[in-house]
């Protein structure tokens, strides 16, 4: 027997758009659950990525400005742009200077 986790069950039952639409949009089934942290995913590949990179792992990507840590390089780039106002090419230049 498979166990499914439902997202946002309260909005599935009531809502201004009607029950059938909300059931389709809001109640996504998440049948793949991490046995370590109990996060659930809609696809097995997403669970595998979570287990390989995130769950129980150290955040390996570091912002060269404030040293905040992230799991993915894309998160560092978004952080640098939103928090420090630095774009990708500027961030790469800073990283190269720090490696020298």
C-alpha positions in Angstrom: 0.0 0.0 0.0 1.4 3.4 -0.9 1.0 6.4 1.4 0.4 9.8 -0.2 1.1 13.1 1.4 -1.3 15.9 0.4 -0.4 19.6 0.1 -2.8 22.3 1.4 -5.7 20.0 2.2 -7.8 22.8 3.8 -7.9 24.8 0.5 -8.9 21.6 -1.4 -12.1 21.4 0.5 -13.2 25.0 0.4 -12.5 27.8 -2.0 -13.9 30.4 -4.4 -12.9 28.4 -7.5 -14.9 25.3 -6.7 -14.0 22.0 -5.2 -13.0 20.1 -8.4 -10.6 22.8 -9.6 -8.9 23.2 -6.2 -8.6 19.4 -5.9 -6.8 19.3 -9.2 -4.6 22.4 -8.6 -3.8 22.2 -4.9 -3.8 18.5 -3.9 -0.7 17.3 -5.6 0.2 13.8 -4.5 3.7 13.3 -3.1 4.3 9.6 -2.9 8.1 9.7 -2.5 9.2 10.4 1.1 12.7 10.7 2.4 13.1 8.2 5.3 15.5 10.5 7.1 13.8 13.9 7.2 10.3 12.9 6.0 10.2 15.5 3.2 8.1 14.3 0.3 8.3 14.7 -3.4 6.2 14.2 -6.5 9.0 12.4 -8.5 11.5 9.8 -7.5 14.2 11.7 -9.2 13.6 14.7 -7.0 13.8 12.5 -3.9 17.1 11.0 -5.2 18.5 14.5 -5.8 17.4 15.5 -2.3 19.1 12.5 -0.7 22.3 12.9 -2.7 22.8 16.7 -2.3 20.6 18.0 0.6 19.6 15.6 3.2 22.2 15.3 5.9 24.8 17.0 3.7 26.8 20.1 4.4 25.9 23.2 2.3 29.0 23.4 0.0 28.4 26.6 -2.0 29.5 29.8 -0.2 28.7 33.4 -1.0 32.1 35.1 -1.4 30.9 38.3 0.2 29.0 37.3 3.4 30.0 33.6 3.5 26.4 32.4 3.7 26.2 28.7 2.6 23.9 27.1 0.1 23.3 23.7 -1.5 23.3 24.9 -5.1 25.4 27.5 -7.1 22.2 28.9 -8.5 21.1 29.8 -5.0 24.4 31.7 -4.5 23.8 33.6 -7.7 20.3 34.6 -6.7 21.4 35.5 -3.2 24.3 37.7 -4.5 21.9 39.6 -6.8 19.1 40.1 -4.3 21.2 40.8 -1.2 24.3 42.3 -2.6 23.2 43.7 -6.0 26.0 41.7 -7.8 25.4 40.0 -11.1 26.8 36.7 -12.3 29.9 38.0 -14.1 30.8 40.3 -11.1 30.4 37.3 -8.7 32.7 35.2 -10.9 35.3 37.9 -10.8 35.2 38.2 -7.0 35.6 34.4 -6.7 38.6 34.4 -9.1 40.3 37.2 -7.0 39.7 35.3 -3.8 41.3 32.1 -5.3 44.6 33.9 -6.2 
